């Protein structure tokens, strides 16, 4: 009888552990929403209003807005081929987008249209030397995965990773201009310190960071 009770207890404990693990895995991923294709100003108006801003509200971005930003940045716009809203040399798609938020550091998964938690720690202050980076709701960090560029020379890796990041950051600029948000792309980053905090590999290289948020009232 005692053995049967012990087996039942172990089985119940196993179920509890499995449920807890499944919940933890779910909590580590934010399922993004489909892009709202009619939720911004016309392109020419966005171009007219595109600018850099350095005064941000600390107000958190709603999930729908964050979803639109990331899809505009480098989401999949042709599902049949997996190609993106931003071009990349030889379609290497070597630029990964990390999002530093108050509740942690996330990695954008374009294929799953999700943000996957990497570190449950607020790294916003490390994403730039300017004070506003620590309080703005989102700092995007553009990281080149050099393992996808192994066939290129170092000069070409540097050139194309910088160029491809430029395409992505400009997409974010245009979306923000059309949606009434503020953004600025930044090169003033302590890259070694940020890379260490992010746990990046030696073949990953931080290119730029870009702060996004609502205008400061």
C-alpha positions in Angstrom: 0.0 0.0 0.0 2.8 2.4 0.9 4.5 1.6 -2.4 1.4 2.4 -4.3 1.0 5.7 -2.5 4.6 6.5 -3.2 4.1 5.8 -6.9 1.0 8.0 -7.0 2.9 10.8 -5.2 5.8 10.6 -7.6 3.4 10.6 -10.6 1.6 13.7 -9.3 4.9 15.4 -8.6 6.0 14.7 -12.2 2.8 16.3 -13.5 3.3 19.4 -11.4 6.9 19.7 -12.6 6.0 19.3 -16.3 3.2 21.9 -16.0 5.7 24.3 -14.2 8.3 23.8 -17.0 5.7 24.3 -19.7 4.5 27.5 -18.1 8.1 28.8 -17.6 8.9 28.1 -21.3 5.7 29.9 -22.3 6.6 32.9 -20.1 9.9 33.2 -21.9 8.3 33.9 -25.2 6.0 36.8 -26.2 3.8 36.0 -29.2 3.7 39.0 -31.4 0.6 40.1 -33.3 0.3 40.2 -37.1 1.3 43.6 -38.6 -1.4 46.2 -39.0 -0.8 47.2 -42.6 -3.2 50.2 -42.5 -2.1 51.6 -39.2 0.4 54.4 -40.2 0.5 57.5 -42.4 1.2 57.2 -46.1 4.9 56.6 -47.0 5.5 60.1 -48.5 4.1 61.7 -45.3 6.3 59.5 -43.2 9.3 60.5 -45.2 8.5 64.1 -44.7 8.2 63.7 -41.0 11.1 61.3 -40.5 13.6 62.6 -37.8 15.7 61.7 -34.8 14.4 62.5 -31.3 16.0 62.1 -27.9 13.2 62.8 -25.5 11.2 59.8 -24.6 8.2 59.0 -22.4 8.7 56.0 -20.1 5.3 54.7 -21.1 5.4 51.1 -22.2 4.7 50.3 -25.8 1.5 48.2 -26.3 2.1 44.8 -27.8 0.4 45.8 -31.1 2.8 48.7 -31.5 5.9 46.6 -30.6 4.8 44.0 -33.0 4.4 46.5 -35.9 7.8 48.0 -35.1 9.6 44.6 -35.3 7.8 43.5 -38.4 8.6 46.8 -40.1 12.2 46.5 -39.0 12.9 43.1 -40.5 9.8 40.9 -40.4 8.9 38.4 -43.0 6.8 40.0 -45.8 6.9 37.1 -48.2 6.0 33.9 -46.2 6.5 31.6 -49.2 10.2 32.4 -49.4 10.9 33.8 -45.9 12.2 37.0 -47.2 12.2 40.2 -45.2 11.0 43.8 -45.1 14.7 44.9 -45.2 17.2 43.6 -47.8 20.4 41.8 -46.9 23.5 41.0 -49.0 23.1 37.6 -50.7 20.0 37.2 -48.5 22.3 36.3 -45.6 19.8 37.7 -43.1 22.7 38.1 -40.7 21.3 40.9 -38.5 19.6 39.8 -35.3 17.4 42.2 -33.5 17.5 42.2 -29.7 15.0 44.3 -27.7 16.0 45.6 -24.3 13.0 46.2 -22.1 12.4 46.9 -18.5 11.6 43.2 -17.8 14.5 41.7 -19.8 16.4 41.3 -23.0 14.5 39.6 -25.9 15.5 38.2 -29.3 13.2 38.8 -32.2 12.3 35.5 -34.0 10.9 36.6 -37.4 9.9 33.1 -38.4 7.7 32.6 -35.4 6.8 36.3 -35.1 7.8 36.2 -31.4 10.2 37.7 -28.9 12.1 35.1 -26.9 13.5 36.1 -23.5 17.3 35.8 -23.3 18.0 37.4 -20.0 15.4 38.5 -17.3 17.4 41.6 -16.5 17.0 45.3 -17.4 19.9 46.1 -19.7 18.6 49.3 -21.1 21.2 51.5 -19.4 24.0 49.5 -21.1 22.6 50.0 -24.6 23.9 53.6 -24.9 25.9 56.3 -23.2 23.0 58.8 -23.4 20.8 58.9 -20.2 17.5 58.5 -22.1 18.4 54.9 -23.0 17.9 53.8 -19.5 14.3 55.0 -19.2 12.9 54.7 -22.8 10.6 51.6 -23.1 12.5 49.8 -25.8 16.1 49.8 -27.1 16.7 47.7 -30.2 20.2 46.3 -30.5 21.3 45.2 -34.0 23.8 42.3 -33.8 25.6 40.8 -36.8 25.9 37.0 -36.7 29.3 36.7 -38.4 28.9 32.9 -38.6 26.5 33.5 -41.5 29.2 35.6 -43.3 32.1 33.2 -43.0 32.7 33.1 -46.8 33.3 36.9 -46.9 36.4 38.8 -46.2 36.6 40.8 -43.0 36.2 44.0 -45.0 33.1 42.7 -46.7 31.6 41.5 -43.4 32.1 44.9 -41.9 30.6 46.6 -44.9 27.6 44.5 -45.4 26.7 44.1 -41.8 26.7 47.9 -41.4 24.8 48.4 -44.7 22.1 45.8 -43.8 21.7 47.4 -40.3 21.1 50.7 -42.0 18.2 49.3 -44.0 16.6 47.9 -40.9 17.0 51.0 -38.8 15.6 53.2 -41.5 12.5 50.9 -41.7 12.1 51.6 -37.9 12.5 55.4 -38.5 9.8 55.4 -41.2 7.4 53.3 -39.1 7.9 55.6 -36.1 7.4 58.7 -38.3 4.1 57.3 -39.5 2.9 56.1 -36.1 3.7 59.2 -34.1 6.6 57.6 -32.2 10.1 58.9 -31.4 13.3 57.1 -32.3 17.0 57.7 -32.7 19.7 55.3 -33.9 22.9 55.4 -31.8 26.5 54.3 -32.3 27.7 55.6 -28.9 27.6 52.2 -27.2 30.1 50.5 -24.9 30.1 47.4 -27.1 32.4 45.1 -25.1 30.3 45.8 -21.9 27.0 45.3 -23.6 28.1 42.2 -25.5 29.3 40.6 -22.2 26.0 41.4 -20.5 24.0 40.0 -23.4 26.1 36.8 -23.4 27.1 37.2 -27.1 29.4 34.8 -28.8 32.8 35.9 -30.2 31.3 35.7 -33.7 28.5 38.1 -32.9 29.1 41.8 -33.3 27.0 44.7 -32.1 26.5 47.2 -34.9 24.1 49.9 -33.6 21.4 50.5 -31.1 18.1 52.3 -31.6 15.8 53.7 -29.0 12.0 53.7 -29.6 9.2 55.2 -27.6 6.4 57.8 -27.3 7.3 61.5 -27.2 8.0 63.0 -23.8 5.1 65.1 -22.7 
